[in-house]
Amino acid sequence: MPMNKLQKQITDFLIENGAGQVGFCKLGGAFADNEFGMTHAVSYTVPLSDAIVDGIEDAPTHTYFHHYRTVNALIDRNSLMVGFILRRHGFKYVPIPASQSVNGLQGVFSHKYAAVNSGLGYVGKSGLFISAKNGPRVRLGTILTDCADFEVNTKILECGCGSCDICRKACPAMAITGNTWKPGEPRENIIDAIACSRHMKTAYQKIGRGAVCGICMKVCPKSKNTVSR
Ligand code: B12
């Protein structure tokens, strides 16, 4: 994707600070109508530790829960720093919290939408965002802005899961329907968020305070070794 100077500055900062991929998009459809009045997004992935994700068997681990929290803290910090860069150039910014639910099982803005619309990957049958570079073993960061100067992605990648349904079979909450995602597909056609959340809260309260699982991420064959040399 061609990039202007500001995009390059943001991209370089994020890559230097742990990002795997960085993309830019214009918000469309219902997402353009966001409560912040923002028009564009910066989206990035932060690859997780393979050694830690590989340690998840039939339950999350304490180490995964800690990794989840430290990566969330990194995302919140990096998104704020990108906001400061945007502000210095005269633009408004809203860093989307790494992991915050409001109104039940919904965030203030969908990281997955920003990542898909920025061309970084697609939503898989698991409901997880599958990054082109590291598969599902990533956490996502998003900064909304009114900066319209970006060269934006316009190509949406199709779901690449094919006939694979390993995540559906592995899900201990039986929350994954096995349906193929496409843009505009309602979440409930892909995953039963209530069943997923209920299982995490009951089965893993003592491991990850009911906030993590990660089995669908661990078993996905699209997981690639995230070590870049
Ligand atoms: C609430 C929440 C949950 C809920 C509901 C899950 C859900 N799928 O919505 C529960 C508790 C069940 C949950 C579980 C998990 N979560 Co969670 N969760 C969130 C949170 C805070 C909000 C999600 C939200 O608003 N959903 C509402 C719906 C409307 O949006 P959506 O699912 O994001 O995306 C839909 C639309 O945006 C649309 N869409 C997507 N792209 C596009 C593109 C176009 C062009 C269009 C038109 C539409 C469109 O289709 C999507 C699905 O139908 C996000 C953080 C965030 N702000 O995004 C993390 C987040 C989704 N969770 C994450 C993770 C990792 C998990 C778990 C693995 C737990 C863990 N950490 O161990 C499980 C996985 C469950 C699963 N298989 O999906 C990551 C996902 C990373 C990834 N690789 O996908 C996120 C993004 C946090 C982060 N910063 O990385 N989570």
Residues whose N, C-alpha, C, O or C-beta is under 5 A from the ligand:
A	BS01	B12	P97 A98 S99 Q100 S101 L105 Q106 G107 V108 F109 S110 H111 K112 Y113 V116 N117 S126 G127 L128 F129 P136 V138 R139 L140 P183 G184 E185 P186 R187 I191 A193 C196 S197 A211 V212 C213 G214 C216
